[in-house]
Amino acid sequence: MRRGEFFIFLAIIAVFVSLAGVAVAIYGLLRQERPIVNGGITTIVIGASAVVLLLNAPFRKHR
């Protein structure tokens, strides 16, 4: 697997982590549990940041 493909693979995993964060945040809202909502929102932010960083072209070396 080439390096670019590896970053794409990691970005896909980060997208699913973000989706899990959305599910956790919604679950916390339905249960009215503030710590669970905060954990879900934190997971969304971390996952979205990871996607942006992994797919950001200037950080990759071009040949």
TITORZA-630367 format. One record per residue (C-alpha): residue number from 1; x, y, z; residue in one letter. Coordinates in steps of 0.25 Angstrom, whole numbers. Example, Ala and Ser with C-alpha at 12.3 -4.5 7.8 and 13.67 -1.06 7.14 Angstrom:
pt nuro = 1, east = 49, north = -18, up = 31, torse = a .
pt nuro = 2, east = 55, north = -4, up = 29, torse = s .
//
This chain:
pt nuro = 1, east = 0, north = 0, up = 0, torse = m .
pt nuro = 2, east = 6, north = 14, up = -4, torse = r .
pt nuro = 3, east = 7, north = 25, up = 6, torse = r .
pt nuro = 4, east = -5, north = 33, up = 0, torse = g .
pt nuro = 5, east = -14, north = 21, up = 1, torse = e .
pt nuro = 6, east = -10, north = 19, up = 15, torse = f .
pt nuro = 7, east = -14, north = 33, up = 19, torse = f .
pt nuro = 8, east = -28, north = 31, up = 11, torse = i .
pt nuro = 9, east = -30, north = 19, up = 19, torse = f .
pt nuro = 10, east = -27, north = 26, up = 32, torse = l .
pt nuro = 11, east = -37, north = 37, up = 28, torse = a .
pt nuro = 12, east = -48, north = 27, up = 25, torse = i .
pt nuro = 13, east = -46, north = 22, up = 40, torse = i .
pt nuro = 14, east = -46, north = 36, up = 45, torse = a .
pt nuro = 15, east = -60, north = 38, up = 38, torse = v .
pt nuro = 16, east = -66, north = 26, up = 44, torse = f .
pt nuro = 17, east = -60, north = 31, up = 58, torse = v .
pt nuro = 18, east = -68, north = 45, up = 55, torse = s .
pt nuro = 19, east = -80, north = 37, up = 52, torse = l .
pt nuro = 20, east = -79, north = 29, up = 65, torse = a .
pt nuro = 21, east = -78, north = 43, up = 72, torse = g .
pt nuro = 22, east = -91, north = 48, up = 65, torse = v .
pt nuro = 23, east = -98, north = 35, up = 70, torse = a .
pt nuro = 24, east = -92, north = 37, up = 84, torse = v .
pt nuro = 25, east = -96, north = 52, up = 85, torse = a .
pt nuro = 26, east = -110, north = 49, up = 80, torse = i .
pt nuro = 27, east = -111, north = 37, up = 91, torse = y .
pt nuro = 28, east = -107, north = 47, up = 101, torse = g .
pt nuro = 29, east = -117, north = 57, up = 97, torse = l .
pt nuro = 30, east = -128, north = 47, up = 98, torse = l .
pt nuro = 31, east = -124, north = 42, up = 111, torse = r .
pt nuro = 32, east = -121, north = 57, up = 116, torse = q .
pt nuro = 33, east = -107, north = 53, up = 121, torse = e .
pt nuro = 34, east = -98, north = 65, up = 119, torse = r .
pt nuro = 35, east = -84, north = 57, up = 120, torse = p .
pt nuro = 36, east = -88, north = 47, up = 109, torse = i .
pt nuro = 37, east = -92, north = 59, up = 100, torse = v .
pt nuro = 38, east = -79, north = 66, up = 103, torse = n .
pt nuro = 39, east = -71, north = 53, up = 100, torse = g .
pt nuro = 40, east = -79, north = 51, up = 87, torse = g .
pt nuro = 41, east = -76, north = 66, up = 83, torse = i .
pt nuro = 42, east = -61, north = 64, up = 86, torse = t .
pt nuro = 43, east = -61, north = 51, up = 78, torse = t .
pt nuro = 44, east = -67, north = 59, up = 66, torse = i .
pt nuro = 45, east = -57, north = 70, up = 67, torse = v .
pt nuro = 46, east = -45, north = 60, up = 68, torse = i .
pt nuro = 47, east = -50, north = 52, up = 56, torse = g .
pt nuro = 48, east = -53, north = 64, up = 47, torse = a .
pt nuro = 49, east = -39, north = 70, up = 51, torse = s .
pt nuro = 50, east = -32, north = 56, up = 47, torse = a .
pt nuro = 51, east = -40, north = 56, up = 34, torse = v .
pt nuro = 52, east = -35, north = 70, up = 30, torse = v .
pt nuro = 53, east = -21, north = 67, up = 35, torse = l .
pt nuro = 54, east = -20, north = 54, up = 27, torse = l .
pt nuro = 55, east = -25, north = 59, up = 14, torse = l .
pt nuro = 56, east = -18, north = 72, up = 14, torse = n .
pt nuro = 57, east = -9, north = 72, up = 2, torse = a .
pt nuro = 58, east = 2, north = 82, up = 6, torse = p .
pt nuro = 59, east = 6, north = 73, up = 17, torse = f .
pt nuro = 60, east = 9, north = 61, up = 8, torse = r .
pt nuro = 61, east = 22, north = 61, up = -1, torse = k .
pt nuro = 62, east = 20, north = 61, up = -16, torse = h .
pt nuro = 63, east = 29, north = 54, up = -25, torse = r .
//
